[in-house]
Amino acid sequence: MVEGVAKVYNPTGLHDYSISQLTNFTNKFKCRIYLIQDNIVSNAKSTLNVLMLDLEQGSDVTVRVDGMNEENVLKEVIHYIESFKS
């Protein structure tokens, strides 16, 4: 299991469309991926779970990856979150 922190730079945060895009992205990986904020652990492959985090611009979110190729997946997910533009 590996963890890292991503910062949300998108001016509107991560909501609706962007979360849908994020969960589509994370679902292509075979490992378990979680997003953690304020002690709330959300399955990054579930739109409803990620919506519960209410990720606004400037938010730091911990990304936890467990499974196959976890180091590379962690880097890709962090990059995806930080570079998302709506």
N, C-alpha and C positions, 0 to 999 in steps of 0.2 A: 504494500500500500504506500502511495506517495501523495503528498499534499503540496499545494502552492497557493499563492494569493493572486487574484486578478482584480484590477480596478475597472469599474464601469465608467467609460469616458463618453459614451453616447449621450448627447444632450437631453434626450427624453428618458434616459434610463433604459431598463429592459422591461418591456411590457408587451402584451398581446402578440403582435407580429414578430417582434424580435425574439421573444421567448419561443414562439413556434419554430422559428428558424434555428434557434439554439438547440431545441430538443430534436429536431430533424438531424442536425449535425451530430449530436452526441449518440443518437441511435445507430449510427453507422459503425460504432465501436462495440466489440464483444465484451469489454470489461464493464465493471460497475463504476458509475461516475456520480458523485454527489456534490452539491453546492451547499455551503454552510455559512450562515450569517446569524449573529446573535443567538448562538446555540440552537438554531433551527437547522436540521439536516433535511435536505430535499433531494429527491432522486432527479438528477439532471436530464433524465430521459422522459420525464413526465411534465407536461405543460402546466397542469394544475399545481403540482408540487413546487415548481419554480416560481409561479405567480405568487405563491404565498410569501416569498422572500421580499417582495416589493423593492426590487433593486433600482435605486435612483442613481443619477449621475453622481460620481464621486464615491459611490459605495465600494468597499472592499469586500470581496467574497472569497472564501476559501474553497478551492477545488480539490476534491479527494478522488483519487482513481485507484481502483483495485482490480488487478487482473492482467490479462495478456497485453504486453507492450505498454505498460502503464506510464513509463517515463515520457515516451513520445506522445502518448495521448494527453497527458497532463499539459505538456507544452502547447499542443494544438488547441486544446480547450481554452487555456488562458489566453493565447493569441486571438482566438475567435472572439472571446468576450471583450477583450481590450480594443480590438480593431473594428467592432461592429458599428456601422453607421446606418441610421434609419433614414 
